[in-house]
Amino acid sequence: MPRPRIPQPDGEAAIQAALADLDAADGTTLATASRYVLQVLGDEHPGRSVEVRVPPFGAVQLIEGPRHTRGTPPNVVEMDARTLIALATGQATWGGAVRDARIQASGSRSDLAHLFPIAQVNRPQ
């Protein structure tokens, strides 16, 4: 059974609430915002060759290409919710987040710099 989708207004509201003070955002806001960003990424870049993980809130598989079916995928990107939200909205860059060790990425397809910021979640309110 597929996971319920977060409606766009709810996702955008959570992102805006998180951005108001990203360091102090509560867990519910971070969960909704990060799950919405993962949902948008999955919609915009379908596939199964790279897994993006945002513990403990969720994960999504992206990008067309070789897919994995068991065990740890060969291309994994992991970050916290604050980093994902900052990347999605243009508040942080991929290179900066990698340099600051806010992103752990492994595999030949794990550089996702070209996916950020995300236009759909980067609209001013």
N, C-alpha and C positions, 0 to 999 in steps of 0.2 A: 504494500500500500504506500503510495507516494506521501511524502511529508507535506503538510498543509502549506500553501503559499502565503507569504506575507503581502497583504495589499500594498500597492505603491504608496498611497497616502500615509499608511502606518510606518512603512519603511523609511520614507523621506522624513517624517516627523521624528523618528528615532535618531536618524543621522543628524538632523539639526539640533536635537536636544543634546546629543553626545558632543557635537562640535562647540556648543555653548561653553563647555568646560571639559575637554576631553580627559584631563587628568582626574577629575572628580566624578565622571559619569558613573551612574550606578550600574549594577550587573544586569538588570532587566533591560535598561536602555542599550547597553553594549551588546547584549544577546540579540535583541531585535535588529539593531543596526547592522551588526556583523552578519547575521543570517540573511538579511535583505541584500547586502552587498554580495555575498556568496551566491544567492539566488540570481541576481542580475548577471554576475560573471558566468554562471552556468547557462543562462539564457543566451547571452551574447557570444559565448565561446564554447559551444557544446563539444564534447569529446570525452575521451577517457585516458589520455596519455600523461596528464599531469594532475596530481592531487594537491589541492590547496586546503590546508588544515588551520583552523582557528580554535584551538582548545580553550575552554571546554564547549564552545558554542556550536561548532559544526565543521563540515568539510564538504568539498565539491570536487568532482573530476571535470577537467577542462581539456580543451585543445584536441583537435583531430590528430590521429596518428596511431602508433602502436598502443594497444590497450593491454592492461594487465588484468588478471582474473583472480589471482590468489596471492596472499602474502603482501609484503611491503612493495608498493609500486616503485619503479625505477626513478621516477621523477616526482619529487615531493617538495612542497613549499609549506613552511609552517611559520606562523606569526601570531601575535596577540591581536585582540579585537581593536585596540586603539591604533595599532599600526595599520591594519587593514582599512579602517575608516579614514585615517589620515591619507593613505595612498589613494583611496577611491575618490576623495574630494580634492586632491591636489595640495593638501596641507603638508605632505611629505613626498619625497622622491624615492624610487626604488633603490637607486645607487646609495643614497644617504642612509636608508633603512638597512641595507645590507652592510654598509660600512660600520654602522652603529650596532651591528649584531642584533637587530630587531627582526630580521628575517633569517631563517635557516633554510637553505635551498640546496638540493642535491639532484643530480641527473643532468643530462645534456639538454633537456628541454625546460629546465626550471627557471630560466631568466624570463620573468613575466613583465618586465619594465614596459613593454609596448601595450599592456592592457590598462595602464593607469596614467592619469586619472580616468574615471569612468564618467562619460558625458551624462548618462542618465541619472547619476546621483550627485553630479557636480553643479546642479543648477542653484543659483542664488535664490533665497526665499525672500 
